[in-house]
């Protein structure tokens, strides 16, 4: 693999930087860089801005509005967006459902849903996990019973990320009585349908990022079935390979590492030395930086494979494990770097209309929250323990 950027790559980087400087609103950038989540409208406005240039999605072919970026261009684009403080676009429609519809959806579904995903008309969320069916997803119990031209859906989904903003949810539902993996279907559900209730789940750091969704005799048109009935497990696995690759968060991790190095250089230990001079702390920084460099190269190989038309394979599980471990290690080191200020995390400081000020440096007040929030990333998208089982089976045949 060529490890040096070409002149064309550097020209593309300059183009992206110029675009971000001209089109990314300063208030949105400042909000993102401070660690706060932008509003739904700010995210959608940024998605529409990117879509004007066909830069909103990179996993779709150009004929459907995809960017047509090479793997290197995609890598550069993500790096520059994170560095500039651009909002992260919701992945559920663009990077998860979109590829599934492109491969398995009907012509009518593609024509209807894909443009609405691309321009932000429909915000999607994911209905996979259930109480008792997370990592063991095949044990899900939400049922969809055929009744004429509709399915009647009953059950519950949980950990539904950003569902409070969504208009639609794609769900795995039980439609048969055979083996667990052979009786699941992939269904598209309008969240405005009667019988659906969404309740917030407040996470350990005080944020409202996830939800639980209840379905009580919800009528879903049969034409909202993706692909064939009872083939949903195949579509779910295809989707998850794309999700797991995205969880790696290479660009975000590089920015966290940059901030960590800055803090280690600035932080006075009280005896005239800096935190970076502490051998144990410096060793942890060096180790995580080496791991990040290795993962970045592996990630480039995986996206190159996807660019050639194949879905990511077992490598996506490897990247998911390593990527989440790196992000957790970085947030732990950042929390340690700010010392006692990390204990003073007060999420109400960032609520609209709040008059409270953070204790200590403003950036430090968010590190504890990020540390706690990132405890979950080794679980969602298929826990790291499950990923190790997948690797064992696919690579070793055990």
C-alpha positions as CSV (number, residue, x, y, z in Angstrom):
1,X,0.0,0.0,0.0
2,X,1.2,3.5,-0.8
3,X,1.7,5.3,2.5
4,X,2.5,8.8,1.2
5,X,-0.2,11.1,0.0
6,X,0.1,12.0,-3.7
7,X,-0.1,15.6,-5.1
8,X,-3.7,14.9,-6.1
9,X,-4.5,13.8,-2.5
10,X,-3.0,16.9,-1.1
11,X,-4.9,19.0,-3.6
12,X,-8.1,17.3,-2.5
13,X,-7.3,18.0,1.1
14,X,-6.9,21.7,0.3
15,X,-10.2,21.7,-1.5
16,X,-12.0,20.1,1.5
17,X,-10.3,22.6,3.9
18,X,-11.4,25.6,1.7
19,X,-15.0,24.2,1.6
20,X,-15.1,23.8,5.3
21,X,-13.7,27.2,5.9
22,X,-16.3,28.8,3.6
23,X,-19.5,26.7,4.4
24,X,-19.2,25.3,8.0
25,X,-21.0,27.8,10.4
26,X,-18.6,29.0,13.1
27,X,-21.2,28.6,15.9
28,X,-21.7,24.9,14.9
29,X,-18.0,24.3,14.8
30,X,-17.5,25.8,18.2
31,X,-20.3,23.7,19.6
32,X,-18.8,20.5,18.2
33,X,-15.3,21.3,19.3
34,X,-16.5,21.9,22.9
35,X,-17.9,18.4,23.0
36,X,-21.6,19.3,22.8
37,X,-24.0,17.7,20.4
38,X,-25.4,20.0,17.7
39,X,-29.2,20.4,17.3
40,X,-31.1,18.3,14.8
41,X,-31.6,21.3,12.6
42,X,-27.9,22.1,12.7
43,X,-27.0,18.6,11.7
44,X,-29.5,18.5,8.9
45,X,-28.5,21.9,7.6
46,X,-24.9,20.6,7.4
47,X,-26.1,17.4,5.6
48,X,-27.9,19.5,3.0
49,X,-24.8,21.7,2.5
50,X,-22.7,18.6,1.9
51,X,-25.4,17.1,-0.3
52,X,-25.2,20.1,-2.6
53,X,-21.7,19.0,-3.5
54,X,-22.5,15.3,-3.4
55,X,-20.3,14.9,-0.3
56,X,-23.0,13.7,2.1
57,X,-22.4,9.9,1.7
58,X,-19.5,7.9,0.5
59,X,-20.9,4.3,0.6
60,X,-23.3,4.9,-2.2
61,X,-22.5,4.8,-6.0
62,X,-22.4,8.2,-7.7
63,X,-25.6,7.5,-9.7
64,X,-27.5,7.5,-6.4
65,X,-25.8,10.7,-5.1
66,X,-22.7,9.2,-3.5
67,X,-19.5,11.1,-3.5
68,X,-17.4,8.7,-5.5
69,X,-14.5,9.3,-3.2
70,X,-11.6,6.9,-3.3
71,X,-10.8,5.3,0.1
72,X,-7.9,7.8,0.5
73,X,-10.2,10.7,-0.3
74,X,-12.8,9.4,2.2
75,X,-10.1,9.1,4.8
76,X,-8.9,12.7,4.1
77,X,-12.4,14.1,4.1
78,X,-13.2,12.5,7.5
79,X,-10.0,13.8,9.0
80,X,-10.6,17.4,7.9
81,X,-14.2,17.4,9.0
82,X,-13.3,16.2,12.5
83,X,-10.5,18.7,12.7
84,X,-12.8,21.6,11.6
85,X,-15.5,20.6,14.1
86,X,-18.1,19.6,11.5
87,X,-21.2,17.8,12.8
88,X,-21.1,14.0,12.4
89,X,-24.0,13.0,10.2
90,X,-26.4,10.4,11.5
91,X,-25.2,7.0,10.1
92,X,-28.5,5.1,10.3
93,X,-29.9,6.2,7.0
94,X,-26.8,7.1,5.1
95,X,-24.3,4.4,6.1
96,X,-26.5,1.6,7.4
97,X,-30.0,1.4,5.7
98,X,-28.8,3.0,2.5
99,X,-26.3,0.2,1.6
100,X,-29.0,-2.4,2.5
101,X,-31.6,-0.9,0.2
102,X,-29.1,-0.5,-2.6
103,X,-28.2,-4.2,-2.4
104,X,-31.5,-5.8,-1.4
105,X,-34.3,-3.2,-1.8
106,X,-36.9,-3.2,-4.5
107,X,-36.6,-0.5,-7.3
108,X,-39.6,1.2,-5.7
109,X,-38.0,1.3,-2.3
110,X,-34.8,2.7,-3.7
111,X,-36.6,5.4,-5.7
112,X,-38.6,6.5,-2.7
113,X,-36.4,6.2,0.3
114,X,-32.8,6.9,-1.0
115,X,-33.4,10.5,-2.1
116,X,-35.2,11.3,1.2
117,X,-32.4,9.9,3.2
118,X,-29.9,11.9,1.2
119,X,-31.6,15.3,1.5
120,X,-32.5,14.8,5.1
121,X,-36.2,14.5,4.6
122,X,-36.3,11.3,6.7
123,X,-34.2,10.8,9.8
124,X,-33.8,7.1,10.5
125,X,-33.1,5.1,13.6
126,X,-32.2,1.4,14.2
127,X,-34.5,-1.2,15.8
128,X,-32.3,-4.1,16.5
129,X,-31.6,-4.6,20.2
130,X,-34.2,-5.7,22.6
131,X,-34.3,-6.5,26.3
132,X,-32.6,-9.9,26.4
133,X,-31.6,-9.7,22.7
134,X,-28.6,-7.5,22.2
135,X,-25.4,-9.3,21.4
136,X,-27.5,-12.4,21.0
137,X,-29.6,-10.7,18.4
138,X,-31.1,-13.9,16.9
139,X,-33.2,-14.3,20.1
140,X,-35.3,-11.2,19.4
141,X,-39.0,-11.5,20.2
142,X,-40.7,-8.6,18.4
143,X,-43.2,-10.2,16.1
144,X,-44.7,-9.1,12.8
145,X,-47.8,-11.2,11.8
146,X,-49.1,-10.9,8.2
147,X,-52.7,-9.7,8.0
148,X,-53.7,-9.1,4.4
149,X,-51.8,-6.1,3.1
150,X,-50.2,-5.3,6.4
151,X,-48.0,-6.7,9.2
152,X,-49.1,-6.3,12.7
153,X,-46.1,-5.6,14.9
154,X,-45.9,-6.1,18.6
155,X,-42.8,-6.0,20.8
156,X,-40.1,-3.7,22.2
157,X,-36.7,-2.3,21.0
158,X,-34.1,-0.7,23.2
159,X,-30.9,1.4,23.0
160,X,-32.5,3.2,20.0
161,X,-29.8,5.9,19.4
162,X,-31.2,9.3,18.5
163,X,-34.7,7.9,18.1
164,X,-36.2,11.0,19.6
165,X,-35.2,12.8,16.3
166,X,-36.3,10.1,13.9
167,X,-39.3,9.9,11.6
168,X,-38.6,6.2,10.6
169,X,-37.1,3.1,12.1
170,X,-35.8,0.0,10.4
171,X,-36.5,-3.1,12.5
172,X,-35.7,-6.8,12.7
173,X,-38.9,-8.7,13.5
174,X,-39.9,-12.3,13.9
175,X,-42.0,-13.4,11.0
176,X,-41.7,-17.2,11.2
177,X,-41.4,-20.2,13.6
178,X,-38.3,-21.9,12.3
179,X,-34.7,-21.6,13.4
180,X,-34.0,-18.2,15.1
181,X,-31.8,-16.9,12.2
182,X,-34.2,-18.2,9.5
183,X,-37.4,-16.5,10.8
184,X,-36.4,-12.9,10.9
185,X,-37.5,-10.1,8.5
186,X,-36.3,-6.6,7.8
187,X,-39.1,-4.1,8.1
188,X,-39.3,-0.3,7.6
189,X,-41.7,1.4,10.0
190,X,-43.1,5.0,10.1
191,X,-42.7,6.2,13.7
192,X,-45.9,8.3,13.3
193,X,-47.9,5.1,13.0
194,X,-50.5,4.6,15.8
195,X,-49.4,2.2,18.5
196,X,-45.7,3.3,18.8
197,X,-44.3,4.8,22.0
198,X,-40.8,6.1,22.5
199,X,-39.3,6.6,26.0
200,X,-36.0,8.2,26.8
201,X,-33.1,6.3,28.5
202,X,-30.8,8.7,30.4
203,X,-27.2,7.4,30.1
204,X,-24.6,7.4,33.0
205,X,-23.2,10.8,32.1
206,X,-26.7,12.4,32.1
207,X,-27.3,12.5,28.4
208,X,-30.4,11.6,26.4
209,X,-28.9,9.7,23.4
210,X,-30.7,6.4,23.5
211,X,-34.3,5.3,23.9
212,X,-36.7,2.4,24.1
213,X,-39.5,1.9,21.6
214,X,-42.7,0.0,22.2
215,X,-44.9,-1.5,19.4
216,X,-48.6,-2.2,20.3
217,X,-50.5,-3.7,17.3
218,X,-48.7,-1.4,14.8
219,X,-49.9,-1.8,11.2
220,X,-47.1,-1.7,8.7
221,X,-47.7,-2.0,4.9
222,X,-46.4,-5.2,3.3
223,X,-44.5,-3.1,0.8
224,X,-42.3,-1.9,3.7
225,X,-40.6,-5.4,3.8
226,X,-37.1,-5.2,2.5
227,X,-36.1,-8.2,0.3
228,X,-37.7,-11.5,1.2
229,X,-39.6,-12.5,4.3
230,X,-37.5,-14.5,6.8
231,X,-34.3,-13.4,5.1
232,X,-33.7,-10.5,7.4
233,X,-30.7,-12.1,9.2
234,X,-28.7,-11.9,5.9
235,X,-29.5,-8.2,5.5
236,X,-28.8,-7.5,9.2
237,X,-25.3,-9.1,8.9
238,X,-24.6,-7.0,5.8
239,X,-25.6,-3.8,7.6
240,X,-23.6,-4.6,10.7
241,X,-20.3,-5.0,8.8
242,X,-20.8,-1.4,7.6
243,X,-21.7,-0.2,11.1
244,X,-18.7,-1.9,12.8
245,X,-16.3,-0.4,10.4
246,X,-17.7,3.1,11.1
247,X,-17.4,2.6,14.9
248,X,-13.6,2.5,14.5
249,X,-13.6,6.3,14.6
250,X,-10.1,6.8,13.3
251,X,-10.4,10.5,12.6
252,X,-12.0,11.3,15.9
253,X,-9.3,9.2,17.7
254,X,-6.6,11.2,16.0
255,X,-8.1,14.4,17.3
256,X,-8.4,13.0,20.8
257,X,-4.7,12.0,20.6
258,X,-3.7,15.5,19.5
259,X,-5.6,17.0,22.4
260,X,-4.1,14.5,24.8
261,X,-0.5,15.4,23.7
262,X,-1.3,19.1,24.1
263,X,-2.5,18.6,27.7
264,X,0.4,16.3,28.6
265,X,2.8,19.1,27.4
266,X,0.9,21.9,29.2
267,X,0.1,20.2,32.5
268,X,2.5,21.1,35.3
269,X,3.1,18.3,37.8
270,X,3.9,20.8,40.6
271,X,7.6,20.1,40.6
272,X,8.6,21.9,37.4
273,X,8.0,18.8,35.2
274,X,5.2,18.2,32.8
275,X,2.8,15.3,32.6
276,X,4.6,14.1,29.4
277,X,7.7,13.6,31.5
278,X,6.0,11.0,33.6
279,X,7.4,7.7,32.2
280,X,4.2,5.6,32.9
281,X,1.9,8.2,31.3
282,X,4.2,8.7,28.4
283,X,4.3,5.0,27.8
284,X,0.5,4.8,27.7
285,X,0.4,7.6,25.1
286,X,3.1,6.0,23.0
287,X,1.3,2.6,23.0
288,X,-2.1,4.0,22.1
289,X,-0.5,6.1,19.3
290,X,1.1,3.0,17.8
291,X,-2.2,1.1,18.1
292,X,-4.0,3.9,16.3
293,X,-1.4,4.0,13.5
294,X,-1.8,0.3,12.9
295,X,-5.6,0.5,13.0
296,X,-5.6,3.3,10.6
297,X,-3.8,1.3,8.0
298,X,-6.1,-1.7,8.5
299,X,-9.1,0.5,8.2
300,X,-7.8,1.8,4.9
301,X,-7.4,-1.7,3.6
302,X,-11.0,-2.5,4.6
303,X,-12.5,0.5,3.0
304,X,-10.5,-0.2,-0.1
305,X,-12.1,-3.7,-0.3
306,X,-15.6,-2.1,0.1
307,X,-14.7,0.4,-2.6
308,X,-14.1,-2.5,-5.0
309,X,-17.6,-3.7,-4.4
310,X,-17.3,-6.2,-1.6
311,X,-18.7,-5.9,1.9
312,X,-16.2,-5.7,4.8
313,X,-15.5,-9.2,6.2
314,X,-13.9,-10.4,9.4
315,X,-11.7,-7.3,9.3
316,X,-14.7,-5.2,10.4
317,X,-14.9,-7.1,13.6
318,X,-11.2,-6.6,14.2
319,X,-11.5,-2.9,13.6
320,X,-14.5,-2.6,15.8
321,X,-12.6,-4.2,18.7
322,X,-9.4,-2.3,18.3
323,X,-11.2,1.0,17.5
324,X,-13.3,1.0,20.6
325,X,-10.4,0.0,22.8
326,X,-8.4,2.9,21.5
327,X,-11.2,5.4,22.0
328,X,-11.7,4.2,25.5
329,X,-8.0,4.4,26.3
330,X,-7.8,7.9,24.9
331,X,-10.8,9.2,27.0
332,X,-9.3,7.5,30.1
333,X,-6.0,9.3,29.5
334,X,-7.7,12.6,28.9
335,X,-9.7,12.2,32.1
336,X,-6.5,11.5,34.0
337,X,-4.7,14.4,32.4
338,X,-7.1,17.0,33.8
339,X,-7.0,15.4,37.2
340,X,-9.6,16.5,39.8
341,X,-11.4,18.7,37.3
342,X,-12.7,15.6,35.6
343,X,-14.7,14.8,38.7
344,X,-16.6,18.1,38.4
345,X,-18.8,17.0,35.4
346,X,-22.0,18.9,35.5
347,X,-24.1,18.3,32.3
348,X,-26.6,21.0,33.4
349,X,-24.0,23.6,32.6
350,X,-24.6,22.9,28.9
351,X,-28.4,22.9,29.0
352,X,-30.0,25.8,27.1
353,X,-30.6,28.8,29.3
354,X,-28.3,27.6,32.1
355,X,-26.4,30.2,34.1
356,X,-24.0,27.8,35.7
357,X,-20.4,27.7,34.8
358,X,-18.1,24.7,34.7
359,X,-15.6,24.1,37.5
360,X,-12.1,24.4,36.2
361,X,-11.1,24.6,32.5
362,X,-14.2,24.5,30.2
363,X,-12.7,21.6,28.1
364,X,-12.0,19.6,31.3
365,X,-15.7,19.6,32.3
366,X,-16.6,17.5,29.2
367,X,-13.8,14.8,29.5
368,X,-15.6,12.9,32.3
369,X,-18.8,12.9,30.4
370,X,-17.0,11.6,27.3
371,X,-15.2,9.0,29.3
372,X,-18.5,7.6,30.8
373,X,-20.3,7.8,27.4
374,X,-17.5,5.8,25.7
375,X,-17.9,2.9,28.1
376,X,-20.8,1.7,25.8
377,X,-18.9,1.7,22.5
378,X,-17.4,-1.7,23.1
379,X,-20.9,-3.0,23.5
380,X,-23.0,-1.5,20.7
381,X,-22.7,-2.8,17.1
382,X,-22.2,-6.2,18.6
383,X,-20.1,-6.5,21.8
384,X,-16.4,-7.0,21.6
385,X,-16.8,-10.5,23.1
386,X,-19.2,-11.4,20.2
387,X,-16.7,-10.0,17.7
388,X,-14.0,-12.2,19.1
389,X,-16.3,-15.2,18.6
390,X,-16.9,-14.1,15.0
391,X,-13.1,-13.8,14.3
392,X,-12.5,-17.2,15.9
393,X,-15.2,-18.9,13.7
394,X,-14.3,-17.1,10.4
395,X,-10.5,-17.2,10.7
396,X,-9.8,-20.3,12.7
397,X,-12.9,-22.3,11.7
398,X,-13.6,-23.1,15.4
